[in-house]
């Protein structure tokens, strides 16, 4: 009889990653990181004025309080998009819509 104690141990992360991949949920799980990344990338000050609304089909929707903030974010949206994609490891955000 072979003991199961002789098998190499796997971390919980490895087990979850295998399950997620097995079910084909990789992209869905990664997309759920976008709101957190948004806040980290733009910082607290901007995130308080420019709120994540949703992420759908490669488009990140952001709501702003004023036209001044809309203009500021519009000028910086490419750099925000590039930073999210860089952190993600591939192109997940195609466009950022600011309203």
N, C-alpha and C positions, 0 to 999 in steps of 0.2 A: 504494500500500500504506500503510495506517494503522499507525503504530507504537503498540505497547501502552504505551510510555513516556509517551505523552501523556494517558493515563487518570489520573484522580485516585487517589492512594494511599489505602488504607484501613488502619486500625490492626488489629492482630491481634484486639483486643477486639471491634471492629466485625464482623470476619469470624466470630468465634466466636458472638457474639450473634445474627447472622443465621442461622448454622447451627442453633443451639439452638432458635431460634424456628421455623425451617423444619421441624424434626423434631418440634415440639410438646413440647419438653422444658423449657419455661420454668419451670413449676411444680416439676418434679422438681429442677431445678438450684437453685432458690430454697429448696426444703425442705432441701437439704443444708447450707444456711447456718445452720440453726436450732441445731445443737450449738455452733457457734462463737459465735453470738449469746448463747446461754445463759450461757456462761462469761464473756463480756464484760459482760453486763448484771448478773449477780449478783456478780461479782468472784471472785478466787481463793479467798478464805477460805470463802465459801459454796459455791462450786463443788467444793471439796475435800470438803465434807460432803454435798453434794447433787448426785449424778452424773446426767448425761443418760443415759437408757436408750434411748429411741426416740421417733420422731415419726411418728404414723400417723393418717390421716383427721382432721387438725386437732387431735389430742390429743397433747400433749407429756407423756411419762412421765418422772418423776424419781424416783430412789431415794435415800433418806436413811439416815444411820447411826443416828439415834436419834429417839425420840418428841419430844424437845425441838426438834430441827431440823425435824421434820415440822410441829410447831405453828407455829414461826416462819415457815416457808415458806408454810404455809396462809394465814397472815395477810397475806402479801405477794404471793401468787400473782397477784392481779388486776393489780397494778402491773407485775409481771414480764411478764405476758401482754400488757398494753398497750404496754410498751416494745418487746417483740419485734415486735409488729404495726406499731408506728410505724417501727421501723428497716427492716422488710420493705417498707413502703409500702402494705400492704393487710392485710386480716384473714386471717392464715394460721393462727394459733393460736386455737382456739375454747375450749380447756380445758387446764388443767394438772393432771395426776393425780400426787399425791405419795404414795409408798409407802415 
